[in-house]
Amino acid sequence: MQHPEKITDYRRKIFMLPAFLVLGLLILSLTGCCGGYDYSTYRSQAEYALAKQNFKKAKELYSMIFNQESKLDPVDLEKITWAFYRLGVIAEVTGDVRMALGYYWGDKIDEGYYQKYARLDWLAQQGWNWLDAGNAPRSIETILDLEENGRQPQEAISERRKKEIVVNRERERYDRPNVSKDNRPRATFNRSLTPPPPNAPGPFRVFH
């Protein structure tokens, strides 16, 4: 027969076990939320949520990535730019065309925001062109397929440069304007142009 004190001690340990388990889970939860940010983990979870069409979760995760990466010193601009583009994708697939256009254009941060990263620049341009033409938002499957099987970014850069306008070079190249050629400026990246004030120097500014 067991001693009463040993029985009491054994029962006490059994009753305390759930409390220790709860405390351990609480510590893990707090560590994961407050001190456990990891870009690769968050991005992997966000991409999984996106593929499963859990757009609310994907938006929360990519917003967290953007905010956390923006606080680092030094800042990894490629990670921030990717998160910014992804927020545009999420806006498009959830039907928020106005926000999607803003993210794809990058005008919330800086004109030409994506141009440092050829692939992202091209992908954002495709999103802009599609929505700006008045088309219905694309599905996430269509966008992911484009990202996986789209053209090489180098081709897009080559085409874009052909469309860009450099007024000063045109003036140096020709002594007199060629009246037989249509020299009207074209919209950079096929976007709208706002004419400058009369006699204002420099090329037109792109806007939306």
Secondary structure, 3 states (H helix, E strand, C coil): CCCHHHHHHHHHHHHHHHHHHHHHHHHHHHHHHHHCCCHHHHHHHHHHHHHCCCHHHHHHHHHHHHHHHHHCCCCCHHHHHHHHHHHHHHHHHCCCHHHHHHHHHCCCCCCCCCCCCHHHHHHHHHHHHHHHCCCCCCCHHHHHHHHHHCCCHHHHHHHHHHHCCCHHHHHHHCCCCCCCCCCCCCCHHHCCEECCCCCCCCCCEECC
